[in-house]
Amino acid sequence: MRAALLIYAAGVVAALLFTDARPLARVGLALAWPVGPAAFVATIGLLIAAALVIFPWFGAVVALAGLGGWFYFGRV
């Protein structure tokens, strides 16, 4: 948890010092910068979920891999 807070604090300091914006915009950016990576992860997750439906062969491969992993790791 400490590492995550240090990374967040470093991002806040960088946004406050190196952003070319008005002070209120700097504070807003400094506080909201972790939203970007979370939005990236959500977007990729939704694209993969859509690919499972749009491309049936991809969905079949993922389903078979999941089933194989369930059997393999469930028995170990």
C-alpha positions in Angstrom: 0.0 0.0 0.0 2.9 2.3 0.8 4.3 1.9 -2.7 1.0 2.8 -4.3 0.7 6.0 -2.2 4.3 7.0 -3.1 3.5 6.5 -6.8 0.3 8.5 -6.4 2.2 11.3 -4.5 4.9 11.4 -7.2 2.1 11.8 -9.9 0.5 14.6 -7.9 3.8 16.4 -7.5 4.7 16.0 -11.2 1.2 17.3 -12.2 1.5 20.3 -9.9 5.0 21.2 -11.0 5.2 20.3 -14.7 1.7 20.9 -16.0 1.2 24.1 -18.1 -2.2 25.0 -16.9 -4.0 27.4 -14.5 -3.7 26.5 -10.8 -7.2 25.1 -10.5 -6.6 22.9 -13.5 -3.3 21.7 -12.1 -5.0 20.7 -8.9 -7.7 18.8 -10.7 -5.3 17.0 -12.9 -3.1 16.2 -10.0 -5.9 14.6 -8.1 -7.5 12.8 -11.0 -4.5 11.3 -12.8 -5.1 7.7 -11.7 -8.3 7.7 -13.7 -6.4 7.4 -17.0 -4.9 3.9 -16.3 -8.2 2.7 -14.9 -10.0 3.8 -18.0 -7.4 2.1 -20.1 -7.9 -1.2 -18.3 -11.7 -0.9 -18.5 -11.5 -0.2 -22.3 -9.3 -3.2 -23.0 -11.5 -5.4 -20.9 -14.6 -4.3 -22.8 -12.8 -4.8 -26.2 -11.8 -8.3 -25.2 -15.4 -9.1 -24.0 -16.7 -7.8 -27.3 -14.2 -9.8 -29.3 -15.4 -13.0 -27.5 -18.9 -12.4 -29.0 -17.9 -10.9 -32.4 -15.3 -13.5 -33.2 -16.7 -16.9 -32.2 -13.4 -18.7 -32.8 -11.6 -16.4 -30.4 -14.4 -17.1 -27.8 -14.0 -20.8 -28.4 -10.3 -20.7 -27.8 -10.7 -18.6 -24.6 -13.4 -21.0 -23.4 -11.3 -24.0 -24.1 -8.2 -22.4 -22.4 -10.4 -21.5 -19.4 -11.8 -25.0 -19.2 -8.4 -26.6 -19.5 -7.0 -24.3 -16.9 -9.9 -25.1 -14.6 -9.3 -28.8 -15.0 -5.5 -28.5 -14.7 -5.4 -26.2 -11.7 -8.4 -27.8 -10.0 -6.7 -31.1 -9.8 -3.3 -29.9 -8.6 
